[in-house]
Amino acid sequence: MGTLRPPGEDPVAASAAGAARRLLGRAVVCVGTDLVDIDDIRGLLARRPAFAERHFTAREREYCLRATDPAERFAVRFAAKEAVLKAFGTGLRGAALHEIEVVRADSGQPALLLAGRAVALAEAAGVRSWLITLTHSRHLAHALVAGLSEE
């Protein structure tokens, strides 16, 4: 037996409607995507311990290193950082990867925090906030980002 709800109340639809209202009137000004081989990141972490220190923030490293296999978490964050730079159209020369940080809300939803040159690129592109989605399998990590204009 399910939970009783008032007639016509659908919590999934209400949540989707709330999300749509937050996006209403905003434009997607740039999109980026990236796919990373997790074994490649695992190899980099083993061969070059400074790789994580150089490209990830302290908060990202702490989160990734809590996992049994940190390579999966590092790989999906690396994909997100590259996706942001692709969205800006700059490639890896646009900003340092540690200037793009993937954080998690208490709900687990990922978000982006930018610093340094990454902030300047976002401002120049008219990006005021980001949509981000991350996923990975045992072998591949994928990130998709979309920069949104002001409301």
C-alpha positions in Angstrom: 0.0 0.0 0.0 1.4 3.4 -1.0 1.4 6.7 0.8 -1.9 8.6 0.5 -1.7 11.9 -1.4 -4.2 14.5 -2.3 -5.8 13.9 -5.7 -3.7 15.2 -8.6 -0.5 15.6 -6.5 2.4 14.0 -8.2 5.7 14.6 -6.4 7.9 13.8 -9.4 5.9 16.2 -11.6 6.1 18.9 -8.9 9.9 18.5 -8.6 10.3 18.6 -12.4 8.1 21.7 -12.6 10.2 23.4 -9.9 13.3 22.7 -11.8 11.8 24.0 -15.0 10.8 27.2 -13.3 14.4 27.8 -12.2 15.5 27.5 -15.8 12.7 29.6 -17.3 14.1 32.6 -19.2 17.7 31.4 -19.1 19.6 30.5 -22.2 22.3 27.9 -22.7 25.3 29.9 -23.9 27.8 27.0 -24.1 28.0 23.2 -23.9 30.9 20.9 -23.3 31.3 17.2 -23.0 34.2 14.8 -22.4 34.9 11.1 -22.1 37.8 9.8 -20.1 39.3 6.2 -19.9 39.4 5.3 -16.2 42.4 3.0 -16.7 44.4 5.9 -18.2 43.7 8.0 -15.1 44.6 5.0 -12.8 47.9 4.7 -14.6 48.6 8.4 -14.3 47.9 8.3 -10.6 50.3 5.4 -10.2 53.1 6.8 -12.4 52.8 10.4 -11.4 51.6 11.0 -7.8 51.8 14.8 -8.4 49.1 14.5 -11.1 46.3 14.6 -8.5 48.0 17.5 -6.6 48.5 19.5 -9.8 45.0 19.2 -11.3 42.6 18.7 -8.4 41.7 20.9 -5.4 42.3 19.6 -1.9 38.6 19.1 -1.4 38.4 17.0 -4.6 41.4 14.9 -3.6 40.0 14.3 -0.2 36.6 13.2 -1.7 38.2 11.0 -4.4 40.7 9.3 -2.0 37.9 8.1 0.3 36.8 5.6 -2.4 38.1 2.1 -2.7 39.0 2.9 -6.3 39.8 6.7 -6.4 40.5 6.5 -10.2 36.8 6.5 -11.0 36.1 9.7 -9.1 39.3 11.4 -10.4 38.4 10.4 -13.9 34.9 11.8 -13.9 36.1 15.1 -12.4 38.8 15.3 -15.0 36.2 14.8 -17.6 34.1 17.6 -16.1 37.1 20.0 -16.1 37.8 19.3 -19.7 34.2 19.6 -20.6 34.1 23.1 -19.1 37.2 24.2 -21.1 35.6 22.7 -24.2 32.4 24.7 -23.5 34.6 27.9 -23.4 36.2 26.8 -26.7 39.7 27.1 -25.3 40.9 23.6 -24.8 43.3 22.9 -22.0 45.1 26.2 -22.5 42.1 28.2 -21.2 42.6 27.8 -17.5 44.4 25.5 -15.1 42.4 22.4 -14.3 42.6 23.1 -10.5 40.7 26.4 -11.2 37.6 24.3 -12.0 36.3 22.3 -9.0 33.6 19.7 -8.9 31.7 19.8 -5.6 28.7 17.9 -4.3 25.6 19.1 -2.6 24.4 17.1 0.4 21.9 15.5 -2.0 24.9 14.2 -4.1 24.1 16.5 -7.0 27.4 17.8 -8.6 28.1 21.5 -9.1 31.0 23.6 -10.4 33.1 26.2 -8.6 35.4 28.3 -10.7 38.4 30.4 -9.8 41.1 32.4 -11.5 41.1 32.4 -15.3 38.1 30.1 -15.4 36.0 32.8 -13.8 37.1 35.3 -16.4 36.3 32.9 -19.2 32.8 32.3 -17.7 32.2 36.0 -17.4 33.3 36.7 -21.0 31.0 33.9 -22.3 28.0 35.2 -20.3 27.8 32.1 -18.1 26.3 32.8 -14.7 25.6 29.2 -13.6 26.1 25.6 -14.8 24.2 22.5 -15.3 26.4 19.4 -14.9 25.9 15.7 -15.1 28.5 13.0 -14.4 28.5 9.3 -15.0 30.9 6.4 -15.2 31.1 2.7 -16.0 33.9 0.4 -15.0 36.0 1.7 -17.9 34.7 5.2 -19.0 33.9 8.4 -17.2 31.6 11.0 -18.9 30.8 14.6 -18.1 28.3 17.0 -19.8 28.2 20.7 -18.8 26.0 23.5 -20.0 26.7 27.2 -19.1 23.5 29.2 -18.5 23.0 32.9 -18.9 21.6 35.2 -16.2 17.9 35.0 -15.2 
